[in-house]
Amino acid sequence: MLTASVLILATLAGYALLCAVKPFGPCRKCRGSGIREVRKGFKMCRRCHGQCYRLRVGRRLLNTSREIHRTGSR
Ligand SMILES: [Zn+2]
């Protein structure tokens, strides 16, 4: 049980570090290519707008919590 908790905490810490160091990850919809294959050919990826990268979920959480804190502590 202790090992499992440590493992989960280590994973969370690693993900938090990853979000701090590299806030952008490759887009999952287009796998970092920026274009999507559709029936008629290729289209620009709508999820990342052709930029190949998206903001990580953890980083978005951090940004949102910062925004809430900034708005509330004025
Ligand atoms: Zn994309």
N, CA, C, O and the ligand as a Tripos MOL2 file, in Angstrom:
@<TRIPOS>MOLECULE
protein
  297   295    75     0     0
PROTEIN
NO_CHARGES

@<TRIPOS>ATOM
      1 N           0.8530   -1.2140    0.0000 N.3       1 MET1
      2 CA          0.0000    0.0000    0.0000 C.3       1 MET1
      3 C           0.8730    1.2420    0.0000 C.2       1 MET1
      4 O           0.6210    2.1950   -0.7370 O.2       1 MET1
      5 N           1.9090    1.2190    0.8430 N.am      2 LEU2
      6 CA          2.8190    2.3680    0.9210 C.3       2 LEU2
      7 C           3.5340    2.5640   -0.4100 C.2       2 LEU2
      8 O           3.7180    3.6890   -0.8740 O.2       2 LEU2
      9 N           3.9310    1.4500   -1.0130 N.am      3 THR3
     10 CA          4.6300    1.5230   -2.2990 C.3       3 THR3
     11 C           3.7410    2.1530   -3.3530 C.2       3 THR3
     12 O           4.1990    2.9680   -4.1540 O.2       3 THR3
     13 N           2.4580    1.7730   -3.3540 N.am      4 ALA4
     14 CA          1.5210    2.3200   -4.3310 C.3       4 ALA4
     15 C           1.3640    3.8260   -4.1420 C.2       4 ALA4
     16 O           1.3510    4.5760   -5.1170 O.2       4 ALA4
     17 N           1.2450    4.2730   -2.8780 N.am      5 SER5
     18 CA          1.0890    5.6980   -2.6090 C.3       5 SER5
     19 C           2.3120    6.4770   -3.0690 C.2       5 SER5
     20 O           2.1960    7.5390   -3.6810 O.2       5 SER5
     21 N           3.4870    5.9300   -2.7640 N.am      6 VAL6
     22 CA          4.7420    6.5840   -3.1640 C.3       6 VAL6
     23 C           4.8200    6.6720   -4.6840 C.2       6 VAL6
     24 O           5.2490    7.6820   -5.2420 O.2       6 VAL6
     25 N           4.3990    5.6000   -5.3390 N.am      7 LEU7
     26 CA          4.4440    5.5540   -6.8020 C.3       7 LEU7
     27 C           3.5270    6.6210   -7.4040 C.2       7 LEU7
     28 O           3.8970    7.3150   -8.3510 O.2       7 LEU7
     29 N           2.3240    6.7350   -6.8330 N.am      8 ILE8
     30 CA          1.3670    7.7340   -7.3310 C.3       8 ILE8
     31 C           1.9120    9.1360   -7.1170 C.2       8 ILE8
     32 O           1.8490    9.9800   -8.0120 O.2       8 ILE8
     33 N           2.4530    9.3840   -5.9140 N.am      9 LEU9
     34 CA          3.0120   10.7070   -5.5980 C.3       9 LEU9
     35 C           4.1700   11.0440   -6.5210 C.2       9 LEU9
     36 O           4.2900   12.1760   -6.9900 O.2       9 LEU9
     37 N           5.0240   10.0570   -6.7800 N.am     10 ALA10
     38 CA          6.1770   10.2690   -7.6660 C.3      10 ALA10
     39 C           5.7030   10.6030   -9.0800 C.2      10 ALA10
     40 O           6.2650   11.4760   -9.7410 O.2      10 ALA10
     41 N           4.6650    9.9030   -9.5340 N.am     11 THR11
     42 CA          4.1250   10.1680  -10.8700 C.3      11 THR11
     43 C           3.5660   11.5800  -10.9490 C.2      11 THR11
     44 O           3.8050   12.3010  -11.9180 O.2      11 THR11
     45 N           2.8070   11.9750   -9.9040 N.am     12 LEU12
     46 CA          2.2300   13.3150   -9.8840 C.3      12 LEU12
     47 C           3.3190   14.3810   -9.8710 C.2      12 LEU12
     48 O           3.2250   15.3870  -10.5740 O.2      12 LEU12
     49 N           4.3660   14.1480   -9.0540 N.am     13 ALA13
     50 CA          5.4660   15.1020   -8.9690 C.3      13 ALA13
     51 C           6.1740   15.2200  -10.3120 C.2      13 ALA13
     52 O           6.5310   16.3140  -10.7470 O.2      13 ALA13
     53 N           6.3720   14.0710  -10.9630 N.am     14 GLY14
     54 CA          7.0280   14.0790  -12.2650 C.3      14 GLY14
     55 C           6.1970   14.8230  -13.2940 C.2      14 GLY14
     56 O           6.7350   15.5660  -14.1150 O.2      14 GLY14
     57 N           4.8790   14.6240  -13.2530 N.am     15 TYR15
     58 CA          4.0040   15.3070  -14.2070 C.3      15 TYR15
     59 C           4.0000   16.8100  -13.9520 C.2      15 TYR15
     60 O           4.0150   17.6050  -14.8920 O.2      15 TYR15
     61 N           3.9800   17.2010  -12.6650 N.am     16 ALA16
     62 CA          4.0050   18.6240  -12.3140 C.3      16 ALA16
     63 C           5.2920   19.2650  -12.8130 C.2      16 ALA16
     64 O           5.2790   20.3800  -13.3330 O.2      16 ALA16
     65 N           6.4000   18.5550  -12.6520 N.am     17 LEU17
     66 CA          7.6990   19.0430  -13.1210 C.3      17 LEU17
     67 C           7.6840   19.1860  -14.6430 C.2      17 LEU17
     68 O           8.1700   20.1740  -15.1940 O.2      17 LEU17
     69 N           7.1210   18.1850  -15.3040 N.am     18 LEU18
     70 CA          7.0320   18.2120  -16.7650 C.3      18 LEU18
     71 C           6.2100   19.4170  -17.2280 C.2      18 LEU18
     72 O           6.5690   20.0870  -18.1960 O.2      18 LEU18
     73 N           5.0960   19.6890  -16.5230 N.am     19 CYS19
     74 CA          4.2410   20.8230  -16.8760 C.3      19 CYS19
     75 C           4.9640   22.1370  -16.6590 C.2      19 CYS19
     76 O           4.7510   23.1000  -17.3970 O.2      19 CYS19
     77 N           5.8300   22.1780  -15.6350 N.am     20 ALA20
     78 CA          6.5610   23.4120  -15.3470 C.3      20 ALA20
     79 C           7.6650   23.6370  -16.3730 C.2      20 ALA20
     80 O           7.9090   24.7670  -16.7960 O.2      20 ALA20
     81 N           8.3350   22.5500  -16.7710 N.am     21 VAL21
     82 CA          9.4800   22.6810  -17.6830 C.3      21 VAL21
     83 C           9.0000   22.7730  -19.1290 C.2      21 VAL21
     84 O           9.4460   23.6350  -19.8870 O.2      21 VAL21
     85 N           8.0760   21.8650  -19.5070 N.am     22 LYS22
     86 CA          7.5780   21.8610  -20.8780 C.3      22 LYS22
     87 C           6.0550   21.9900  -20.8660 C.2      22 LYS22
     88 O           5.3480   20.9830  -20.8950 O.2      22 LYS22
     89 N           5.5410   23.2340  -20.8240 N.am     23 PRO23
     90 CA          4.0870   23.4140  -20.7250 C.3      23 PRO23
     91 C           3.3240   22.9330  -21.9530 C.2      23 PRO23
     92 O           2.1210   22.6820  -21.8750 O.2      23 PRO23
     93 N           4.0070   22.8020  -23.0770 N.am     24 PHE24
     94 CA          3.3250   22.3750  -24.2900 C.3      24 PHE24
     95 C           3.7120   20.9410  -24.6510 C.2      24 PHE24
     96 O           4.8860   20.5720  -24.6400 O.2      24 PHE24
     97 N           2.6990   20.1540  -24.9670 N.am     25 GLY25
     98 CA          2.9210   18.7860  -25.4000 C.3      25 GLY25
     99 C           2.3980   18.6320  -26.8060 C.2      25 GLY25
    100 O           1.6440   19.4820  -27.2780 O.2      25 GLY25
    101 N           2.7840   17.5550  -27.4960 N.am     26 PRO26
    102 CA          2.2750   17.3600  -28.8550 C.3      26 PRO26
    103 C           0.7670   17.1220  -28.8440 C.2      26 PRO26
    104 O           0.2260   16.4830  -27.9410 O.2      26 PRO26
    105 N           0.1110   17.6470  -29.8600 N.am     27 CYS27
    106 CA         -1.3480   17.5040  -29.9740 C.3      27 CYS27
    107 C          -1.6870   16.0210  -30.1350 C.2      27 CYS27
    108 O          -1.0500   15.3040  -30.9070 O.2      27 CYS27
    109 N          -2.7030   15.5780  -29.3900 N.am     28 ARG28
    110 CA         -3.0550   14.1640  -29.4400 C.3      28 ARG28
    111 C          -3.9080   13.8300  -30.6550 C.2      28 ARG28
    112 O          -3.8760   12.7050  -31.1550 O.2      28 ARG28
    113 N          -4.6700   14.8070  -31.1280 N.am     29 LYS29
    114 CA         -5.5620   14.5560  -32.2520 C.3      29 LYS29
    115 C          -4.7800   14.3200  -33.5440 C.2      29 LYS29
    116 O          -5.1040   13.4160  -34.3140 O.2      29 LYS29
    117 N          -3.7460   15.1390  -33.7790 N.am     30 CYS30
    118 CA         -2.9880   15.0210  -35.0280 C.3      30 CYS30
    119 C          -1.6110   14.4230  -34.7710 C.2      30 CYS30
    120 O          -0.7970   14.3220  -35.6890 O.2      30 CYS30
    121 N          -1.3460   14.0250  -33.5250 N.am     31 ARG31
    122 CA         -0.0570   13.4500  -33.1100 C.3      31 ARG31
    123 C           1.1160   14.3610  -33.4880 C.2      31 ARG31
    124 O           2.1690   13.8830  -33.9130 O.2      31 ARG31
    125 N           0.9250   15.6770  -33.3300 N.am     32 GLY32
    126 CA          2.0220   16.6170  -33.5230 C.3      32 GLY32
    127 C           2.3190   16.9910  -34.9550 C.2      32 GLY32
    128 O           3.3610   17.5880  -35.2270 O.2      32 GLY32
    129 N           1.4190   16.6530  -35.8980 N.am     33 SER33
    130 CA          1.6900   16.9760  -37.2900 C.3      33 SER33
    131 C           0.9890   18.2680  -37.7240 C.2      33 SER33
    132 O           1.4240   18.9130  -38.6790 O.2      33 SER33
    133 N          -0.0920   18.6510  -37.0330 N.am     34 GLY34
    134 CA         -0.8020   19.8780  -37.3730 C.3      34 GLY34
    135 C          -1.8680   19.6910  -38.4340 C.2      34 GLY34
    136 O          -2.6900   20.5830  -38.6450 O.2      34 GLY34
    137 N          -1.8710   18.5430  -39.1100 N.am     35 ILE35
    138 CA         -2.8990   18.2760  -40.1170 C.3      35 ILE35
    139 C          -3.6300   16.9840  -39.7720 C.2      35 ILE35
    140 O          -3.0760   16.0780  -39.1510 O.2      35 ILE35
    141 N          -4.8630   16.9290  -40.1850 N.am     36 ARG36
    142 CA         -5.6630   15.7430  -39.9110 C.3      36 ARG36
    143 C          -6.1270   15.1200  -41.2210 C.2      36 ARG36
    144 O          -6.4830   15.8100  -42.1750 O.2      36 ARG36
    145 N          -6.1110   13.8080  -41.2310 N.am     37 GLU37
    146 CA         -6.5760   13.1080  -42.4220 C.3      37 GLU37
    147 C          -8.0920   12.9480  -42.3300 C.2      37 GLU37
    148 O          -8.6080   12.3870  -41.3640 O.2      37 GLU37
    149 N          -8.7850   13.4400  -43.3280 N.am     38 VAL38
    150 CA        -10.2360   13.2730  -43.3860 C.3      38 VAL38
    151 C         -10.5720   12.5380  -44.6810 C.2      38 VAL38
    152 O          -9.6860   12.2170  -45.4740 O.2      38 VAL38
    153 N         -11.8520   12.2780  -44.8820 N.am     39 ARG39
    154 CA        -12.2370   11.4650  -46.0350 C.3      39 ARG39
    155 C         -11.8060   12.0820  -47.3720 C.2      39 ARG39
    156 O         -11.3900   11.3720  -48.2880 O.2      39 ARG39
    157 N         -11.9140   13.4290  -47.4700 N.am     40 LYS40
    158 CA        -11.6080   14.0780  -48.7490 C.3      40 LYS40
    159 C         -10.1450   14.4560  -48.8840 C.2      40 LYS40
    160 O          -9.7450   14.9870  -49.9210 O.2      40 LYS40
    161 N          -9.3430   14.2020  -47.8760 N.am     41 GLY41
    162 CA         -7.9310   14.5720  -47.9740 C.3      41 GLY41
    163 C          -7.3870   15.0160  -46.6370 C.2      41 GLY41
    164 O          -7.5450   14.3170  -45.6360 O.2      41 GLY41
    165 N          -6.7500   16.1700  -46.6080 N.am     42 PHE42
    166 CA         -6.1620   16.6520  -45.3720 C.3      42 PHE42
    167 C          -6.7970   17.9690  -44.9610 C.2      42 PHE42
    168 O          -7.1740   18.7900  -45.7970 O.2      42 PHE42
    169 N          -6.9060   18.1460  -43.6530 N.am     43 LYS43
    170 CA         -7.4390   19.3930  -43.1180 C.3      43 LYS43
    171 C          -6.5410   19.8380  -41.9800 C.2      43 LYS43
    172 O          -5.8510   19.0270  -41.3620 O.2      43 LYS43
    173 N          -6.5570   21.1370  -41.7100 N.am     44 MET44
    174 CA         -5.8070   21.6440  -40.5850 C.3      44 MET44
    175 C          -6.4430   21.1360  -39.2940 C.2      44 MET44
    176 O          -7.6680   21.1180  -39.1670 O.2      44 MET44
    177 N          -5.6270   20.7310  -38.3530 N.am     45 CYS45
    178 CA         -6.1450   20.2040  -37.0980 C.3      45 CYS45
    179 C          -6.9050   21.3000  -36.3550 C.2      45 CYS45
    180 O          -6.3870   22.3950  -36.1390 O.2      45 CYS45
    181 N          -8.1480   20.9840  -35.9660 N.am     46 ARG46
    182 CA         -8.9670   21.9920  -35.3040 C.3      46 ARG46
    183 C          -8.5840   22.1640  -33.8370 C.2      46 ARG46
    184 O          -8.7730   23.2260  -33.2450 O.2      46 ARG46
    185 N          -8.0400   21.0910  -33.2690 N.am     47 ARG47
    186 CA         -7.7270   21.1240  -31.8390 C.3      47 ARG47
    187 C          -6.5590   22.0650  -31.5310 C.2      47 ARG47
    188 O          -6.6010   22.8290  -30.5670 O.2      47 ARG47
    189 N          -5.5100   21.9960  -32.3710 N.am     48 CYS48
    190 CA         -4.3240   22.8210  -32.1130 C.3      48 CYS48
    191 C          -4.2000   23.9390  -33.1400 C.2      48 CYS48
    192 O          -3.2170   24.6800  -33.1010 O.2      48 CYS48
    193 N          -5.1580   24.0940  -34.0640 N.am     49 HIS49
    194 CA         -5.1600   25.1140  -35.1100 C.3      49 HIS49
    195 C          -3.8990   25.0210  -35.9670 C.2      49 HIS49
    196 O          -3.3570   26.0450  -36.3850 O.2      49 HIS49
    197 N          -3.4330   23.8140  -36.2280 N.am     50 GLY50
    198 CA         -2.2760   23.6200  -37.0870 C.3      50 GLY50
    199 C          -0.9520   23.9370  -36.4380 C.2      50 GLY50
    200 O           0.0750   23.9850  -37.1160 O.2      50 GLY50
    201 N          -0.9540   24.1570  -35.1190 N.am     51 GLN51
    202 CA          0.2930   24.5190  -34.4520 C.3      51 GLN51
    203 C           1.0320   23.3180  -33.8870 C.2      51 GLN51
    204 O           2.1320   23.4640  -33.3540 O.2      51 GLN51
    205 N           0.4460   22.1370  -33.9970 N.am     52 CYS52
    206 CA          1.0630   20.8630  -33.5840 C.3      52 CYS52
    207 C           1.1770   20.6920  -32.0740 C.2      52 CYS52
    208 O           1.3800   19.5730  -31.6040 O.2      52 CYS52
    209 N           1.0530   21.7660  -31.3020 N.am     53 TYR53
    210 CA          1.2160   21.6430  -29.8600 C.3      53 TYR53
    211 C          -0.0270   22.1150  -29.1370 C.2      53 TYR53
    212 O          -0.7770   22.9510  -29.6410 O.2      53 TYR53
    213 N          -0.2330   21.5740  -27.9620 N.am     54 ARG54
    214 CA         -1.3380   21.9960  -27.1250 C.3      54 ARG54
    215 C          -0.8210   22.1690  -25.7050 C.2      54 ARG54
    216 O           0.1890   21.5830  -25.3160 O.2      54 ARG54
    217 N          -1.5350   22.9820  -24.9440 N.am     55 LEU55
    218 CA         -1.1470   23.2090  -23.5550 C.3      55 LEU55
    219 C          -1.4930   21.9670  -22.7390 C.2      55 LEU55
    220 O          -2.5870   21.4190  -22.8710 O.2      55 LEU55
    221 N          -0.5650   21.5260  -21.9020 N.am     56 ARG56
    222 CA         -0.8240   20.3400  -21.0880 C.3      56 ARG56
    223 C          -1.9450   20.6010  -20.0870 C.2      56 ARG56
    224 O          -2.1520   21.7310  -19.6440 O.2      56 ARG56
    225 N          -2.6690   19.5250  -19.7390 N.am     57 VAL57
    226 CA         -3.8030   19.6500  -18.8190 C.3      57 VAL57
    227 C          -3.3430   20.2070  -17.4720 C.2      57 VAL57
    228 O          -4.0020   21.0750  -16.9000 O.2      57 VAL57
    229 N          -2.2180   19.7110  -16.9670 N.am     58 GLY58
    230 CA         -1.6950   20.1530  -15.6790 C.3      58 GLY58
    231 C          -1.3420   21.6340  -15.7030 C.2      58 GLY58
    232 O          -1.5770   22.3580  -14.7350 O.2      58 GLY58
    233 N          -0.7720   22.0760  -16.8310 N.am     59 ARG59
    234 CA         -0.4070   23.4830  -16.9600 C.3      59 ARG59
    235 C          -1.6560   24.3550  -17.0340 C.2      59 ARG59
    236 O          -1.6810   25.4600  -16.4920 O.2      59 ARG59
    237 N          -2.6930   23.8540  -17.7070 N.am     60 ARG60
    238 CA         -3.9320   24.6100  -17.7960 C.3      60 ARG60
    239 C          -4.5510   24.7730  -16.4070 C.2      60 ARG60
    240 O          -5.0730   25.8350  -16.0700 O.2      60 ARG60
    241 N          -4.4850   23.6950  -15.5990 N.am     61 LEU61
    242 CA         -4.9830   23.7570  -14.2260 C.3      61 LEU61
    243 C          -4.2220   24.8170  -13.4330 C.2      61 LEU61
    244 O          -4.8120   25.6120  -12.7020 O.2      61 LEU61
    245 N          -2.8830   24.8080  -13.5960 N.am     62 LEU62
    246 CA         -2.0340   25.7670  -12.8810 C.3      62 LEU62
    247 C          -2.3870   27.1910  -13.2940 C.2      62 LEU62
    248 O          -2.5240   28.0730  -12.4470 O.2      62 LEU62
    249 N          -2.5360   27.4130  -14.6180 N.am     63 ASN63
    250 CA         -2.8710   28.7390  -15.1260 C.3      63 ASN63
    251 C          -4.2190   29.2050  -14.5900 C.2      63 ASN63
    252 O          -4.3760   30.3640  -14.2040 O.2      63 ASN63
    253 N          -5.2080   28.2780  -14.5690 N.am     64 THR64
    254 CA         -6.5360   28.6340  -14.0940 C.3      64 THR64
    255 C          -6.5020   28.9870  -12.6150 C.2      64 THR64
    256 O          -7.1250   29.9600  -12.1910 O.2      64 THR64
    257 N          -5.7620   28.1820  -11.8110 N.am     65 SER65
    258 CA         -5.7090   28.4530  -10.3760 C.3      65 SER65
    259 C          -4.9900   29.7740  -10.1070 C.2      65 SER65
    260 O          -5.3610   30.5100   -9.1920 O.2      65 SER65
    261 N          -3.9610   30.0740  -10.9030 N.am     66 ARG66
    262 CA         -3.2540   31.3530  -10.7760 C.3      66 ARG66
    263 C          -4.1940   32.5190  -11.0810 C.2      66 ARG66
    264 O          -4.2150   33.5340  -10.3850 O.2      66 ARG66
    265 N          -4.9770   32.3290  -12.1600 N.am     67 GLU67
    266 CA         -5.9150   33.3710  -12.5850 C.3      67 GLU67
    267 C          -6.9390   33.6450  -11.4790 C.2      67 GLU67
    268 O          -7.2370   34.7980  -11.1650 O.2      67 GLU67
    269 N          -7.4760   32.5570  -10.8920 N.am     68 ILE68
    270 CA         -8.4720   32.6840   -9.8330 C.3      68 ILE68
    271 C          -7.8500   33.3920   -8.6300 C.2      68 ILE68
    272 O          -8.4650   34.2750   -8.0330 O.2      68 ILE68
    273 N          -6.6300   32.9970   -8.2820 N.am     69 HIS69
    274 CA         -5.9520   33.6090   -7.1310 C.3      69 HIS69
    275 C          -5.7100   35.1080   -7.3800 C.2      69 HIS69
    276 O          -5.9120   35.9420   -6.4970 O.2      69 HIS69
    277 N          -5.2690   35.4250   -8.6180 N.am     70 ARG70
    278 CA         -4.9700   36.8290   -8.9650 C.3      70 ARG70
    279 C          -6.2300   37.6810   -8.9150 C.2      70 ARG70
    280 O          -6.2190   38.8100   -8.4240 O.2      70 ARG70
    281 N          -7.3330   37.1070   -9.4440 N.am     71 THR71
    282 CA         -8.5780   37.8650   -9.4660 C.3      71 THR71
    283 C          -9.1280   38.0560   -8.0570 C.2      71 THR71
    284 O          -9.7100   39.0920   -7.7380 O.2      71 THR71
    285 N          -8.9330   37.0320   -7.2140 N.am     72 GLY72
    286 CA         -9.5150   37.0920   -5.8860 C.3      72 GLY72
    287 C          -8.7060   37.8930   -4.8890 C.2      72 GLY72
    288 O          -9.2520   38.3360   -3.8790 O.2      72 GLY72
    289 N          -7.4020   38.0970   -5.1430 N.am     73 SER73
    290 CA         -6.5550   38.7500   -4.1570 C.3      73 SER73
    291 C          -6.1740   40.1500   -4.5980 C.2      73 SER73
    292 O          -5.0250   40.5620   -4.4370 O.2      73 SER73
    293 N          -7.1300   40.8860   -5.1550 N.am     74 ARG74
    294 CA         -6.8400   42.2480   -5.5390 C.3      74 ARG74
    295 C          -7.3990   43.2410   -4.5280 C.2      74 ARG74
    296 O          -7.2420   44.4500   -4.6990 O.2      74 ARG74
    297 ZN         -3.4550   18.9810  -33.6290 Zn       75 ZN75
@<TRIPOS>BOND
     1     1     2 1
     2     2     3 1
     3     3     4 2
     4     3     5 am
     5     5     6 1
     6     6     7 1
     7     7     8 2
     8     7     9 am
     9     9    10 1
    10    10    11 1
    11    11    12 2
    12    11    13 am
    13    13    14 1
    14    14    15 1
    15    15    16 2
    16    15    17 am
    17    17    18 1
    18    18    19 1
    19    19    20 2
    20    19    21 am
    21    21    22 1
    22    22    23 1
    23    23    24 2
    24    23    25 am
    25    25    26 1
    26    26    27 1
    27    27    28 2
    28    27    29 am
    29    29    30 1
    30    30    31 1
    31    31    32 2
    32    31    33 am
    33    33    34 1
    34    34    35 1
    35    35    36 2
    36    35    37 am
    37    37    38 1
    38    38    39 1
    39    39    40 2
    40    39    41 am
    41    41    42 1
    42    42    43 1
    43    43    44 2
    44    43    45 am
    45    45    46 1
    46    46    47 1
    47    47    48 2
    48    47    49 am
    49    49    50 1
    50    50    51 1
    51    51    52 2
    52    51    53 am
    53    53    54 1
    54    54    55 1
    55    55    56 2
    56    55    57 am
    57    57    58 1
    58    58    59 1
    59    59    60 2
    60    59    61 am
    61    61    62 1
    62    62    63 1
    63    63    64 2
    64    63    65 am
    65    65    66 1
    66    66    67 1
    67    67    68 2
    68    67    69 am
    69    69    70 1
    70    70    71 1
    71    71    72 2
    72    71    73 am
    73    73    74 1
    74    74    75 1
    75    75    76 2
    76    75    77 am
    77    77    78 1
    78    78    79 1
    79    79    80 2
    80    79    81 am
    81    81    82 1
    82    82    83 1
    83    83    84 2
    84    83    85 am
    85    85    86 1
    86    86    87 1
    87    87    88 2
    88    87    89 am
    89    89    90 1
    90    90    91 1
    91    91    92 2
    92    91    93 am
    93    93    94 1
    94    94    95 1
    95    95    96 2
    96    95    97 am
    97    97    98 1
    98    98    99 1
    99    99   100 2
   100    99   101 am
   101   101   102 1
   102   102   103 1
   103   103   104 2
   104   103   105 am
   105   105   106 1
   106   106   107 1
   107   107   108 2
   108   107   109 am
   109   109   110 1
   110   110   111 1
   111   111   112 2
   112   111   113 am
   113   113   114 1
   114   114   115 1
   115   115   116 2
   116   115   117 am
   117   117   118 1
   118   118   119 1
   119   119   120 2
   120   119   121 am
   121   121   122 1
   122   122   123 1
   123   123   124 2
   124   123   125 am
   125   125   126 1
   126   126   127 1
   127   127   128 2
   128   127   129 am
   129   129   130 1
   130   130   131 1
   131   131   132 2
   132   131   133 am
   133   133   134 1
   134   134   135 1
   135   135   136 2
   136   135   137 am
   137   137   138 1
   138   138   139 1
   139   139   140 2
   140   139   141 am
   141   141   142 1
   142   142   143 1
   143   143   144 2
   144   143   145 am
   145   145   146 1
   146   146   147 1
   147   147   148 2
   148   147   149 am
   149   149   150 1
   150   150   151 1
   151   151   152 2
   152   151   153 am
   153   153   154 1
   154   154   155 1
   155   155   156 2
   156   155   157 am
   157   157   158 1
   158   158   159 1
   159   159   160 2
   160   159   161 am
   161   161   162 1
   162   162   163 1
   163   163   164 2
   164   163   165 am
   165   165   166 1
   166   166   167 1
   167   167   168 2
   168   167   169 am
   169   169   170 1
   170   170   171 1
   171   171   172 2
   172   171   173 am
   173   173   174 1
   174   174   175 1
   175   175   176 2
   176   175   177 am
   177   177   178 1
   178   178   179 1
   179   179   180 2
   180   179   181 am
   181   181   182 1
   182   182   183 1
   183   183   184 2
   184   183   185 am
   185   185   186 1
   186   186   187 1
   187   187   188 2
   188   187   189 am
   189   189   190 1
   190   190   191 1
   191   191   192 2
   192   191   193 am
   193   193   194 1
   194   194   195 1
   195   195   196 2
   196   195   197 am
   197   197   198 1
   198   198   199 1
   199   199   200 2
   200   199   201 am
   201   201   202 1
   202   202   203 1
   203   203   204 2
   204   203   205 am
   205   205   206 1
   206   206   207 1
   207   207   208 2
   208   207   209 am
   209   209   210 1
   210   210   211 1
   211   211   212 2
   212   211   213 am
   213   213   214 1
   214   214   215 1
   215   215   216 2
   216   215   217 am
   217   217   218 1
   218   218   219 1
   219   219   220 2
   220   219   221 am
   221   221   222 1
   222   222   223 1
   223   223   224 2
   224   223   225 am
   225   225   226 1
   226   226   227 1
   227   227   228 2
   228   227   229 am
   229   229   230 1
   230   230   231 1
   231   231   232 2
   232   231   233 am
   233   233   234 1
   234   234   235 1
   235   235   236 2
   236   235   237 am
   237   237   238 1
   238   238   239 1
   239   239   240 2
   240   239   241 am
   241   241   242 1
   242   242   243 1
   243   243   244 2
   244   243   245 am
   245   245   246 1
   246   246   247 1
   247   247   248 2
   248   247   249 am
   249   249   250 1
   250   250   251 1
   251   251   252 2
   252   251   253 am
   253   253   254 1
   254   254   255 1
   255   255   256 2
   256   255   257 am
   257   257   258 1
   258   258   259 1
   259   259   260 2
   260   259   261 am
   261   261   262 1
   262   262   263 1
   263   263   264 2
   264   263   265 am
   265   265   266 1
   266   266   267 1
   267   267   268 2
   268   267   269 am
   269   269   270 1
   270   270   271 1
   271   271   272 2
   272   271   273 am
   273   273   274 1
   274   274   275 1
   275   275   276 2
   276   275   277 am
   277   277   278 1
   278   278   279 1
   279   279   280 2
   280   279   281 am
   281   281   282 1
   282   282   283 1
   283   283   284 2
   284   283   285 am
   285   285   286 1
   286   286   287 1
   287   287   288 2
   288   287   289 am
   289   289   290 1
   290   290   291 1
   291   291   292 2
   292   291   293 am
   293   293   294 1
   294   294   295 1
   295   295   296 2
@<TRIPOS>SUBSTRUCTURE
     1 MET1         2 RESIDUE 1 A MET
     2 LEU2         6 RESIDUE 1 A LEU
     3 THR3        10 RESIDUE 1 A THR
     4 ALA4        14 RESIDUE 1 A ALA
     5 SER5        18 RESIDUE 1 A SER
     6 VAL6        22 RESIDUE 1 A VAL
     7 LEU7        26 RESIDUE 1 A LEU
     8 ILE8        30 RESIDUE 1 A ILE
     9 LEU9        34 RESIDUE 1 A LEU
    10 ALA10       38 RESIDUE 1 A ALA
    11 THR11       42 RESIDUE 1 A THR
    12 LEU12       46 RESIDUE 1 A LEU
    13 ALA13       50 RESIDUE 1 A ALA
    14 GLY14       54 RESIDUE 1 A GLY
    15 TYR15       58 RESIDUE 1 A TYR
    16 ALA16       62 RESIDUE 1 A ALA
    17 LEU17       66 RESIDUE 1 A LEU
    18 LEU18       70 RESIDUE 1 A LEU
    19 CYS19       74 RESIDUE 1 A CYS
    20 ALA20       78 RESIDUE 1 A ALA
    21 VAL21       82 RESIDUE 1 A VAL
    22 LYS22       86 RESIDUE 1 A LYS
    23 PRO23       90 RESIDUE 1 A PRO
    24 PHE24       94 RESIDUE 1 A PHE
    25 GLY25       98 RESIDUE 1 A GLY
    26 PRO26      102 RESIDUE 1 A PRO
    27 CYS27      106 RESIDUE 1 A CYS
    28 ARG28      110 RESIDUE 1 A ARG
    29 LYS29      114 RESIDUE 1 A LYS
    30 CYS30      118 RESIDUE 1 A CYS
    31 ARG31      122 RESIDUE 1 A ARG
    32 GLY32      126 RESIDUE 1 A GLY
    33 SER33      130 RESIDUE 1 A SER
    34 GLY34      134 RESIDUE 1 A GLY
    35 ILE35      138 RESIDUE 1 A ILE
    36 ARG36      142 RESIDUE 1 A ARG
    37 GLU37      146 RESIDUE 1 A GLU
    38 VAL38      150 RESIDUE 1 A VAL
    39 ARG39      154 RESIDUE 1 A ARG
    40 LYS40      158 RESIDUE 1 A LYS
    41 GLY41      162 RESIDUE 1 A GLY
    42 PHE42      166 RESIDUE 1 A PHE
    43 LYS43      170 RESIDUE 1 A LYS
    44 MET44      174 RESIDUE 1 A MET
    45 CYS45      178 RESIDUE 1 A CYS
    46 ARG46      182 RESIDUE 1 A ARG
    47 ARG47      186 RESIDUE 1 A ARG
    48 CYS48      190 RESIDUE 1 A CYS
    49 HIS49      194 RESIDUE 1 A HIS
    50 GLY50      198 RESIDUE 1 A GLY
    51 GLN51      202 RESIDUE 1 A GLN
    52 CYS52      206 RESIDUE 1 A CYS
    53 TYR53      210 RESIDUE 1 A TYR
    54 ARG54      214 RESIDUE 1 A ARG
    55 LEU55      218 RESIDUE 1 A LEU
    56 ARG56      222 RESIDUE 1 A ARG
    57 VAL57      226 RESIDUE 1 A VAL
    58 GLY58      230 RESIDUE 1 A GLY
    59 ARG59      234 RESIDUE 1 A ARG
    60 ARG60      238 RESIDUE 1 A ARG
    61 LEU61      242 RESIDUE 1 A LEU
    62 LEU62      246 RESIDUE 1 A LEU
    63 ASN63      250 RESIDUE 1 A ASN
    64 THR64      254 RESIDUE 1 A THR
    65 SER65      258 RESIDUE 1 A SER
    66 ARG66      262 RESIDUE 1 A ARG
    67 GLU67      266 RESIDUE 1 A GLU
    68 ILE68      270 RESIDUE 1 A ILE
    69 HIS69      274 RESIDUE 1 A HIS
    70 ARG70      278 RESIDUE 1 A ARG
    71 THR71      282 RESIDUE 1 A THR
    72 GLY72      286 RESIDUE 1 A GLY
    73 SER73      290 RESIDUE 1 A SER
    74 ARG74      294 RESIDUE 1 A ARG
    75 ZN75       297 GROUP 0 **** ****
